[in-house]
Amino acid sequence: MSKHKSEDYKITAVKYYLENDINYTKMCDIYKCSERWI
């Protein structure tokens, strides 16, 4: 199974980051993503 995230998943993560007062490291913890793809 591929580890790639869908475009919708990435967009949702970025919107969450922009709409909430969190840093991107915390957002990556929530969405289980690598800090490199942001």
Buried (B, 14 or more C-beta within 10 A) or exposed (E): EEEEBEEEEBEEBBEEBEEEEEEEEEBBEEBEBEEEEB
